[in-house]
Every structure is written in structure tokens, then in C-alpha cells.
């Protein structure tokens, strides 16, 4: 009887120990899941403001600085400038059959500069602009000087006057000055200065979201400032705003637009680490850091859950072994 009673007590002790271990394991798992949920919410709150800002802000830089698009009362701009800006039309196709004249007076179609070989930087100016256009072209020239990619070999540049009154002779003079200023091999063959009629100019500017306004009183154009990176087949890839362009950002934009046709393995690594933010026209590493942090957090929590599960199983087995020993058995 004593042996039977002792055996029953051992079984009860074993069951109680096993139930206690299971309860503890469930408690630990619930705590780990709560911690995982809190961490995921934290990363979501950190990431969502950046994403929301990128989606809600429509940058419309006019005369250099970036401004929010809206009514004249909201923006504080004169009525004429509310129709001025650079709207993002990422992945839009350019009208490759649009016809222009180059600096030599030749009639050319836009498709001549998009043969699927290398990306293109597009700048929209008018050649007799007294201020902003020169700053855009100066910023473009300075950026190309600081960038290791080679014009005419890794990428081309197309500069178009959106003033239909300007012609090839003025384009040639403009090209001569900036080719001398750039002083890089390949600039003569890789930088193209175009003019055209109003209809073809409108087709191109509307395709890339470039809005401008002619002021009859001043005989000048109000317009946005920036450059646009295009893919080798003529799709809009990146916008860079203002009159100064970081060589690193434009280089990454060109490499990304080329789909790996140009650049080095280091550029591919940088593209993985950096993220192009359309709202600012710059590359940033912040969002990808959040992604890495989130991935590491999930991986860490998965490892913790696995550890707790195995620990609970091992504790249950140990409790069972103790119960069998109490019965006089062997392990």
C-alpha cells in the first residue's frame, strides 16, 4: 500500500511539475509575443512619418527653393507662379518621336539620344535666361566635374530650351561655353543643346511634369529648377531639385536608371544601402536602416521563441526524469 501510495504521489508530483512547466512556458511565450508586438509598433511609428511625408508632399521648386504646391493664398506666391513647378511623373515615357534642332542646326528626333545604351540627364532651360537657368547649368557642370562617371561614355546630357523663339545659333554658343567650362573628354559629343517649336516643346515638358509661365511684362519665363535622370529607353527615373546637385546622388541615380549597365560593384552595394526619396530628390539611408532594424528584431524574437520552446521541453523532460526517480525507476 505504501508503495502504491508513493507511486501515486510521484505521478501527481510529476503531473503538477509538468503543468507548472507548461504554464511557465506559455507565460514566457505570451510575454515574448507582447514584446515583439511592441517592437513592431515602435518601428512602424518610426517609419510611417517618412513614408507619409514622401507620399503627401508634392515638391514644386520655383526659382530654386522647393515649395509645396497649392493656391496663391496658401503658398504666398504670385498667381502666375502657382502654375509653375516640377511634378513627378516617375516612369513616364518621353515622346521619342518629338522633333527638335540641335546646336548644329540638324533636325533630330528625341529617340536619337535614347538607344538603350546609357542613361540621360535632361535639363530644361532657356538660353537667354538672365539668372536661374545659368545657375542650373552651372550646378550641372559642377556636379559632372565632381562625378567619376564619364559623359559621352557612361551617360549623355540633353539640354533643351523651352523658349520656341530661340534657335540653333544661340544653342551652339551656349554649348561652346559650357563644354569649355566642363573640360572633360566626351563633352562635345555627349552634351546636346536643343531648340524646337512650341508644340514639340510642350510634348516633352508635359511628359516630365515641367510647368512654366511666360510673363509678357518682363519678357521672361517663370519656371522650376532641377534636372531629370532618364533611362536608356526614355523613361523618367529620378528628379533632382534646385540648382546644386550632389555628385553621389546623381551618380546613384544614373547607375539605378541604367539597371547596372554602368557603375561599379560598390555602386550596387550603395544602392542597396541607400533609398531614393522622391519627395526630396535625394538618396537617404534612413528607411533602409529601419528595414534592417525591423528584420533583425523579427529574427531576434524568432530565436528567443525557439530558445524558450526548447528550454520548456528540456524542463518538462527533466521533471519527468525526476518523477521516475522518485518511483525508483531508472532514467
Beta strands, then each sheet from edge to edge (+ up, - down):
strand 1: 85-86
strand 2: 99-101
strand 3: 107-109
strand 4: 119-125
strand 5: 155-161
strand 6: 191-194
strand 7: 210-215
strand 8: 220-223
strand 9: 226-230
strand 10: 236-241
strand 11: 275-277
strand 12: 282-284
sheet 1: 1+ 7- 8+
sheet 2: 2+ 3-
sheet 3: 6+ 5+ 4+ 9- 10+
sheet 4: 11+ 12-
end
